[in-house]
């Protein structure tokens, strides 16, 4: 049965409600601490440290100071808060969940950047609260695959992005059929609810849509053999686990250099698209 917007919204409202009970001190975002956490195997972000580090570098290259950025599917807002605190960007947090947006605005206030931040809880298929060409940059972390299944969402995203703006995406990559089977097995094993909306994964069909809408689409796939990190989740603080990950990363570098066509089968991807095509 197809997932409705209301079902997905209700799920995420419950998920983010617990963050509203957190103290302001614990909500504060510190860019230095965020970078430090990327290298801390006890932290959740460690699993995607290479992808997130590449994402931060890509965002920094856009020279975001004073620019207007839409954090598209913001969740708890780490990347939007990074852009506001470290890059002095004007950030609007967008999420289907009103609780998620409320959490982001509380974090912005606790972090001293409330004057740079705004928020909207909206269905991505209806962004009528924003005029045409409102944003210099739209950034989405594991969010585009959630929204594109809803009619009109892509058209609205393009409408609010400036013609010379950039779309930056950090996504799970879904061209690898074997990896997708393992993902779905893990979802069933973990009893993930349908409302979590993980049944649609970003893949080359989504890239084709991007290439029809932008003149430049830069794609950086990451982690092929290194996707074996997933079963090791929760054990990254063990030295032997980190040694295994280092070997897998080295093997990926060699394998993807020798056989670049294998990149499309990697498990994660960073995409930077810019310059809208005249027809869009």
Steps between C-alpha positions, in 0.01 A plus 500: 500500500638844404608721785304825541638838603288490816640160605859608445439831679345331806797265528758776491305723738531219756868449423598864547273577796756357744758762399268776621565380856877543471667784693624805303861419590466157340335649191789738430686433176877547499678467161825396665325228700320380188832459317645324802205260512566394141824345621353355820409131450260521793282755319224410254634733228828305487341245266464766228804706593653495150171588330423778748852644483473510119160668535630771732786569257255526208278742692798713604605534133166670426602806709175506698553817704185713471334258259155350548498124553210257528576201725265265318371227733701647784443239773689628805686749280869420541597609149277807502648602834847441360426737212364766738771475766812422294407660167269790608226389261134596537337161552136398472421161650235305310349173615171315486516480880415816696687351795817466292482865396434606860806304615718668235385848603564422867847379407561816295405716800722296733784531249476878463383503137124547542528826299625297202239226516134445414283193467200358316317174559363413159422220260781530242239483223365840608761766573265791427636676810814575297509730196665385178883497509520543877817300565859505381553144625272209582664232714351160577646228721329167429180691420444524124405132473228566760342789310524408131238232542243777558356671187621856453791485745771520233327785320473694825865441591611639164261794528645626828864454390661791315588429133871529581462321834639168617337180623718294737392150600643246744325171433501125531567364149272226372634355172650193665229232500683274743551786742133596469393143583719514811356840592143376475587187697644723772188721500281196551736357764498833683121530470527846348148638444378578150441858616874552520488529121821308427352296216618746235879531453681764295645345184584569135135562414511801734831611347335492158235742629776730631684493167186609319469801732862613551784564258763377749457194721806385695467151649739359760411140589664363814542161668463175311662220701509743791120475526582192708526758780123478555501159676780635721286791622535553873847344511706771334683573824673158473847532349460191284180637349671825403786297352251306287341826384841640404574191291161523328549871429841429346355218292225733376750764391691247295196324359316817400816643341550183294131455414328841518172357366456330837444840661130489417470198730638682806275538801517875563520805276559875511336697220552867411275631222515859373376734229140418417432416137310775311196273454446462876 
